[in-house]
Amino acid sequence: MALVTPLAQDANAEVAELAKFFNETLGFCPNSVLTMQIRPHIAKAFINLNKAVMENHGRVTSEVKRLIGYITSANTGCRYCEAHTILAAQRYGGSDERLKNIWQFRQSTLFTDAEKAAFEFALAASSVPNAVDHTIESQLKAHWDDGEIVEILGVVALFGYLNRWNDSMATTLEAGAIDAGESYLAHNQWQVGKHQTHN
């Protein structure tokens, strides 16, 4: 059961207006944001940061950003964020094959060398202790410029916050996110776990 009960979507007009962003990315306002709005300034700051980090500037596409979020979340074990990121990646054009094979990215021909370098960096940057080393850094710089690296690390850092928030909060997963997790991640032992609804 969730540590804190989310508020209704219309509990705060300013948060509700900002949260329309998630109708595009997920198709619904996530329970994490509905919980954050218990302190509206946190919810508003988070949504604005999320919008800035996930904005598409070019080669680090909206799909790739969500896959970086997935890699980060899977590495830290946040089932809630794994389901959300795979759903959002699908909504931004990720093919069934790419989504089902994301955790096998190293061996897969479905991902470019540039994407693989970004995913390796995401794994290292989201590890505790941090595992970014000279080799990972060199591979990243071989494929991405400084602005793109800032975008990539922005996604990793954003999901560092979300992973801790949702795993500690045991945020209840929404139906659409559960469907995506079961469709694309169950073969890799993904489960709803503590993020299920308890009656």
N, C-alpha and C positions, 0 to 999 in steps of 0.2 A: 504494500500500500504506500502511496506517495507520502512523503514526510509532511508536506504542506499542500492543502487543497487549492487548486487553481481558482482564480476568480472568473466570473462570466466574461465573455468576450467584449461586452459593452460596459464593463465596470469603469473604464476610464476613456473618455472620448479622444484624448490626444493619443493614447496608446493604441486604441482601436484604429485610428486613422493611419498611423505609422505601420501598424501590423497588416494592413492591406497588401504590403509587399509579399507576405507569405502566401497569399492566395495564388500568386504566380509561381512561386518556388515550390510549394507543397500542395496547394489546393485547400489549405486550412490554416488557421492560426495555431501554432504549436502550444501544447500545454506548458512547455517551459516558459514561454513569454507570458502566458496567462498567470503563471505563478510569480514571475518577476514583477508583474504589475501591482503586486501587493505593496511594493515600493515603486511607484510610477517612474521616478527619475532613473532607476536602474533599467526598467524595461525600455524607456525611451533611448537612453544612451546605448543599450545593447542593440536595439533595432537599427539605429543610425550607424553603429560600427559594423553590424552585419551587412547592411546595404553597401557601405564603402568598401569593405573587404571583398564582397562577392560580385561587385560591379565588373562587367566585362570590358577590358581595355584592349583585347586583341588575342594574342596567341594562347594565353592562359584562359581557355574558354570556360564558359559557365559549367559545362559538363566536367571538364578536367578539375575545376575548383571543387566541385562536389565529390569527385573521386579522391582528391587529396584529403578532403574532409572525412571520407569513408576510411581511407588508409589510417589516418590519425586516430579515428574513433575505434577502429578494430584493434589497433595497437594498444590502446589504453583500456579496451574492454567495455566501452559504453554501448550497450545494445540499442538504447534509444537513438543515439546519434548515428549508429550504423544504418538503422532503418530509414532515418530521415535523409541521410546523404545519398543512399542508393535510390530512394524515391525521387529526390530532386535531380540526380544525375539522369534518371530515366526521363523525367519531364523536360530536361534540357537536351534530349536527343541521344542519350546513351543507348546503344543497341543491347538487346538481350545478351548477346555473346560477351560484350565488353563487361556488362554488369555482373554476369555470372562468373567471369574469370578474373575479376579485378584482384583478388587475393593471390592469384597465380601470375601476376603481371610479369615477373622476372622471366618466366619460360614462354610467355604467350607472344604470338606474333600480332595480336590485336592492338598492341600498344607500341607507340614510337619510342625511339631511344630517348628523345627529349622527355616524354611522359614518364618513362622508366626512371630517368634521373630525378625527376620531380618527386616521384613516389618513394624512391630510396631516401631522398632528403627528408620527406615527410615522416617516414619511419624513424629515421635517426633523430630528427628534431623533436619528435613526440615521445621519445624514450626517456626514461629516468634511470640512471643519469643520462644526460644528453649525449648522443653518439655521433654527432656531426664531426667528421674528421676531414683530413686533407683530400683523401680520395673522393669522398662524397661531394665535397665542395668543388673539386676540379671538374667532376662529371656534370654537376649542376651548371657551372659557369661555361662549360663547353656548349651548352644548348640554350641557355636563357640569359637575357641581359639583366642589369641591376634592377630595373623597374619590375621585371617579371619575377625576379627572385623575391623582391619585397611583397609582391602579390601572393606568391606561393607561401612564404612564411607567415603572411597575414592570415591565410586560411588555417595553417597549422596552429597558430596562436589562438585564433578565434575558437577553434574546436577544443583546444586545451581548456578554455573556460567552460564551454558547453559540456564537455565530457565530465568534468568535475561537478558541474551544476546538476546535470541530469542523472548521473550515477549516484551521487550523494542524496539527491532529492527523490530518487526512485520514481521519476516523472512517468505518469501513465502514458503509454503509447496510444496514439490515435489509430482508428481502423485502417485508414489508407497507408499509414507507415507500417503497420503489422502486415498488410497484404504484400507490400513491397519486400519486406524482410523475408517473408515466407517464399515469395516467388524467386528472389535473386540470391538469397544468402543461406537458406536452410541447408543446402548441400555442404556448407562450410560450418555446420553446427550452430548457426544462429538460432537463438530462442528469445522469446519475449522476456523471460526471466522475471525479475522483480518489477518490471514496467507494465505488468498487466493490471486490469481493473479488478478490484476486489469488491464484491457485493456484501 
